[in-house]
Amino acid sequence: MNFNTALLHSAKQSLNEQGATLPPIYQVSAFAYDTAEQLENVFNNRAAGFSYSRVSNPTVSAFENRIAELEGGIGAVACSSGMAAITSALLNILQSGDEVIVSTGLFGGTIELFEDLSAFGIKAVFLDSITYDTVTAAANDSTKAVFSELIGNPKLDVVDIADVSRACREKGIPLIIDSTTATPYLVNPISEGADIVIHSSSKYINGSGNSISGIIVDSGRFRWDPAKYPGFEKYRKFGPFAFLSKLRNGIWRNTGACLSPFNAYMNMIGLETLGLRMQTCCSNASKLAEFFSTLDNIEVNYPGLPSSPYFDIVQRELGGKGGAIITIRAGSKEKAFRLMNKIRYACVATNIGDVRTLVIHPASTIYTHSTDKQRISAGVYDDTIRISVGIEDIDDLIADFRQAAAEL
Ligand SMILES: *Cc1c(COP(=O)(O)O)cnc(C)c1O
């Protein structure tokens, strides 16, 4: 099956005993059983079943199965937000004294999370670029994971997963990839060599900006040596499912970062048009970026442009599509604000992956708590505008940005 067909007809669509074309919304907290013995068995993982929606829920499971299948993982765990997914995945692996290699081009919230984790003795080692060489040089005995975004938001640096995963394999550490901005439409990070994939499904997977959620997908390939990852000792018996079992029975369940059944349902609806939306968003982004490159007063950054240092990786890894986010530099903060205030179609909003085009000034919003150095390394300057390109007619978008950029 090709991508769009698989979105609608893939095999793991369960829960439709009545012929329902979408999974029913099991909007309940608890599941009742006839006997105490049955509930005992469910609680102790001796029988399949649901007990409490913080632990599992049929609608949420349907969403998890769809994403796991789409990403080529052995399973997935859905979370209340993208940040909850990142937090749960990291805390499932790390303990005090551990180090993580991370890219400086990360989403602002994730950079702040790594600051929070430092209070618990977890150290983030920031690298300006994540490659075979930089990871090999930075890894030491305390390094327990590499975490990077596939297409950095908003730096728009593209990581060569095959290259970096080689370094991770040699060092015996897992590669965790936040693939929010790439989506399974552009690439499956697992088939390129990533061990764990995370999405803020609030973005392209949902597609209409109507629910906050996140998801963690595991390849099942990484071998968690208990000598290096002591928390995995009691999960060895689960073999390739060790990471997912530990996550479900541990930090994810106990911090209560579960996804609501209703939001899982909204994501399932969004998922059906992921291919159509991404096709249009990426094509629009590419045309809009080309338009910006013809303007003298605007500097444009888009990985799909031949002028981008990531152009070759985009051809090889992302099938030639540079994603749906562009950043532009307007010359000064005042000019950036003036441009944003003159745009008619794009919404001034802090989100990406919506069907609507959205613009934001990252320096004064998402990166307002960051230091100057953090901002610059994340590709965020005083005059940077991030554009999350939507599905509007491209002629309208270009005309709108043309008039807004006319008298800067
Ligand atoms: C939005 C975003 C997140 C955080 O996701 P939420 O759903 O807002 O918690 C993480 N990573 C990237 C790349 C994002 O764009």
The ligand as an SDF file (V2000), in Angstrom:
LIG
                    3D

 15 15  0  0  0  0  0  0  0  0999 V2000
    5.4530   21.8140   19.3850 C   0  0  0  0  0  0  0  0  0  0  0  0
    6.6650   20.9920   19.4730 C   0  0  0  0  0  0  0  0  0  0  0  0
    6.9520   20.2580   20.6220 C   0  0  0  0  0  0  0  0  0  0  0  0
    6.0750   20.3210   21.8500 C   0  0  0  0  0  0  0  0  0  0  0  0
    4.8280   19.7600   21.6010 O   0  0  0  0  0  0  0  0  0  0  0  0
    3.4820   20.1360   22.4250 P   0  0  0  0  0  0  0  0  0  0  0  0
    2.4740   19.2410   21.8280 O   0  0  0  0  0  0  0  0  0  0  0  0
    3.2390   21.5920   22.1960 O   0  0  0  0  0  0  0  0  0  0  0  0
    3.7680   19.8330   23.8580 O   0  0  0  0  0  0  0  0  0  0  0  0
    8.0730   19.4730   20.6220 C   0  0  0  0  0  0  0  0  0  0  0  0
    8.8910   19.4090   19.5510 N   0  0  0  0  0  0  0  0  0  0  0  0
    8.6490   20.1220   18.4340 C   0  0  0  0  0  0  0  0  0  0  0  0
    9.5820   20.0060   17.2720 C   0  0  0  0  0  0  0  0  0  0  0  0
    7.5360   20.9230   18.3470 C   0  0  0  0  0  0  0  0  0  0  0  0
    7.3020   21.6410   17.2370 O   0  0  0  0  0  0  0  0  0  0  0  0
  1  2  1  0
  2  3  1  0
  2 14  2  0
  3  4  1  0
  3 10  2  0
  4  5  1  0
  5  6  1  0
  6  7  2  0
  6  8  1  0
  6  9  1  0
 10 11  1  0
 11 12  2  0
 12 13  1  0
 12 14  1  0
 14 15  1  0
M  END
$$$$
